[in-house]
């Protein structure tokens, strides 16, 4: 690749990066606005959320591989719909969300589980560091639908597996 082509590729990459950063900020503003009422209805954006949660949560958990005694990273943990259920069986659960008030609510609900810890972080941030080989299972219920296609491609290396940049 000649110098002008390399420069054009860098400019294009920077434009994509800027667009991704702009989208992340828009998502953050949206969830900060919509997480003022920290209820399951507000988080699921549905007035029937409590009923849906009663049906959906056991079904989703039943689809997971065994996590008994394992270290689980819960991405987009929100107010903790799944955190407590995971903590009942897992060796450790690290619940992560990028909205501080939301992860604090999760901790207020599930902090009594001594095997649970809570982190406010953006899973797409290049500054996020999780110790190598410290996670056995990554769980996320809705996070991927809030990421752009480019973000998902950037943070995956094989179908179903997240890259080190997300773990």
Beta strands, then each sheet from edge to edge (+ up, - down):
strand 1: 71-75
strand 2: 92-97
strand 3: 116-120
strand 4: 137-139
strand 5: 156-158
strand 6: 161-162
sheet 1: 3+ 2+ 1+ 4+
sheet 2: 5+ 6-
end
